[in-house]
Amino acid sequence: MRLDFALVIGVILLVDQCTKLLASAYLNYGEPVSLLPFLSFTLLHNTGAAFSFLADAGGWQQWLFLVLALGVSAYASWSLRDSDLCRWVQAGFVLLIPGAIGNAIDRVAFGYVVDFVHFHWRGWSFPAFNVADTSITLAAGCLLIGWYTDARHRPKL
């Protein structure tokens, strides 16, 4: 793997883990700390996936999400060896790896993912998330753009 890719992955992973540690140390569970009228830090623990999908499944989902995170990270790392990848796809894989690993670390260490960033407005509320989730979301966007703009890298269905 290229050094610049490894550096970006390491920095995102470090920021993710440090912000989760800070949130866990300084926020009271479930008590919002308002930063702006539409943004709060609210410490929450998510045993599910995005938007708490399967959060109440009884525990087996932790293993599923862990295996998925490790598999996706391995595939992305392996794919980054291809020097023909367009920059959008490269960026997507580089962003995907620390997001998946960051949340996997939480699952192994705590049995849940630490979420704390919470957007809301006049009764509307977006589910709390973290730096790893943001990285995964940006990765998905980059991969979609890359696959759309460069037919060589579209998934074969």
C-alpha positions in Angstrom: 0.0 0.0 0.0 1.2 3.5 -0.8 2.6 5.5 2.1 0.2 8.4 1.5 -2.8 6.0 1.6 -1.5 4.5 4.8 -0.9 7.9 6.3 -4.5 9.1 5.5 -5.9 5.9 6.9 -3.9 6.2 10.1 -4.8 9.8 10.7 -8.6 9.2 10.2 -8.4 6.1 12.4 -6.5 8.1 15.1 -9.0 11.0 15.0 -11.9 8.6 15.2 -10.6 6.7 18.2 -9.5 9.9 20.0 -12.8 11.6 19.5 -14.7 8.5 20.8 -12.4 8.4 23.9 -13.0 12.1 24.5 -16.8 11.7 24.1 -16.9 8.7 26.4 -14.7 10.5 29.0 -16.5 13.9 29.0 -20.1 13.4 28.0 -22.8 11.8 30.1 -24.7 9.1 28.3 -27.8 10.4 26.5 -27.4 14.0 27.7 -27.0 16.4 24.8 -24.4 19.2 25.0 -25.6 21.9 22.6 -23.0 23.4 20.3 -25.2 25.1 17.8 -29.0 25.3 17.5 -28.8 22.3 15.1 -25.8 20.4 16.5 -25.2 18.6 19.8 -22.7 16.2 21.2 -24.8 13.3 22.7 -23.0 10.1 23.8 -24.8 7.0 22.6 -23.9 3.4 22.2 -25.0 1.6 19.0 -25.0 -2.2 18.9 -26.5 -2.1 15.4 -25.3 -0.8 12.1 -26.2 2.6 10.4 -29.3 4.1 11.9 -29.2 1.4 14.7 -30.2 -1.2 12.1 -30.4 -4.6 14.0 -29.6 -2.9 17.3 -32.0 -5.2 19.1 -31.1 -8.4 17.4 -29.7 -10.1 20.5 -25.9 -9.9 20.0 -25.2 -12.0 16.9 -25.2 -8.9 14.7 -22.0 -7.8 16.4 -20.1 -10.7 14.8 -21.8 -10.1 11.5 -20.8 -6.4 11.5 -17.3 -7.3 12.6 -16.8 -9.9 9.9 -18.2 -7.4 7.3 -15.9 -4.7 8.5 -12.8 -6.9 8.3 -13.8 -8.3 4.9 -14.5 -4.9 3.4 -11.3 -3.5 4.7 -9.3 -6.5 3.4 -11.0 -6.1 0.0 -10.3 -2.4 -0.1 -6.7 -2.8 0.9 -6.2 -5.5 -1.8 -7.9 -3.4 -4.4 -5.6 -0.4 -3.7 -2.8 -2.4 -5.2 -4.3 -1.7 -8.6 -2.5 1.4 -9.9 -5.2 1.7 -12.6 -7.9 2.7 -10.2 -9.3 6.1 -10.8 -8.7 8.6 -8.1 -12.4 8.6 -6.9 -12.3 4.8 -6.3 -8.9 5.1 -4.6 -10.2 7.8 -2.3 -13.3 5.7 -1.6 -11.3 2.7 -0.6 -8.9 4.9 1.5 -11.8 6.4 3.4 -13.6 3.1 3.8 -10.8 1.3 5.5 -10.4 3.5 8.6 -14.2 3.9 9.0 -14.8 0.1 9.0 -11.8 -0.6 11.2 -12.7 2.3 13.6 -16.1 0.9 14.3 -14.8 -2.7 14.4 -12.4 -1.7 17.2 -15.4 -0.4 19.2 -17.3 -3.6 18.6 -14.5 -5.7 19.9 -13.5 -3.4 22.8 -17.0 -2.5 24.1 -19.6 -4.6 22.2 -21.1 -1.4 20.7 -20.0 1.6 18.6 -19.6 5.0 20.3 -21.6 7.7 18.6 -21.8 11.3 19.7 -22.4 13.8 16.8 -26.1 14.6 16.6 -27.7 16.9 14.1 -31.3 18.1 14.8 -33.7 20.8 13.8 -37.2 21.7 15.1 -38.2 18.2 16.0 -36.3 16.5 13.2 -33.4 14.4 14.4 -30.6 12.6 12.4 -29.2 9.6 14.2 -26.0 10.2 16.1 -22.8 9.2 14.4 -19.0 9.4 14.7 -15.9 10.1 12.6 -15.8 6.5 11.3 -19.4 6.8 10.1 -18.5 10.0 8.3 -15.5 8.4 6.6 -17.7 5.5 5.5 -20.3 7.9 4.1 -17.7 9.9 2.2 -16.2 6.6 0.9 -19.6 5.5 -0.5 -19.9 8.8 -2.3 -16.5 8.6 -3.8 -17.0 5.0 -4.9 -20.3 5.9 -6.5 -18.8 8.8 -8.4 -15.8 6.7 -9.4 -17.9 3.8 -10.6 -20.2 6.1 -12.5 -17.4 8.1 -14.2 -15.0 5.2 -14.9 -16.8 2.2 -16.4 -13.6 0.1 -16.0 -14.2 0.0 -12.2 -18.0 -0.6 -12.1 -19.0 -3.6 -10.1 -19.9 -6.5 -12.3 -23.5 -7.5 -11.5 
